[in-house]
């Protein structure tokens, strides 16, 4: 049996193996960093879209709140011959026609408001706002309760 005692070149093989291990480790680390960066970017876009959608909900709630006195007048005018849903639908359609849809927050971000339903029993409006940014979209729902001042005409205000 021949045993080789010549160790010339062993350092070269060991060096190549260590360099290969470092390369594999660095490549794995680079992959993790790249994937993390993509995930963070994706989450930022999703959060931005959600914030834009919530901005639309807040805007529409405030728009209705500012014009609620006009809605109350319409409801009181048509109390006997029209139901709540039709009066509110016409009012909301007029409000939405008064703003350009979709609403452009800036060059790349928009939101669009759509009314989902009206509830005659609860006197409420259910709507959604869809926020759109490049490569992401989010939806936020909102509800507005209409407070009407239903005062009996036979009662005197205190």
Secondary structure, DSSP 4 states (H G I P E B T S, - for coil): -------TTHHHHHHHHHHHHHHHHHHHHHHHHHHHHHHHHHHHHHHHHHHHHHHHHHHHHHHHHHTHHHHHHHHHHTTTTS-HHHHHHHHHHHHHHTS-SSEESSSS-EEEEEEEEEETTTTEEEEEEEEEETTEEEEEEEEEE-------TTSPP-
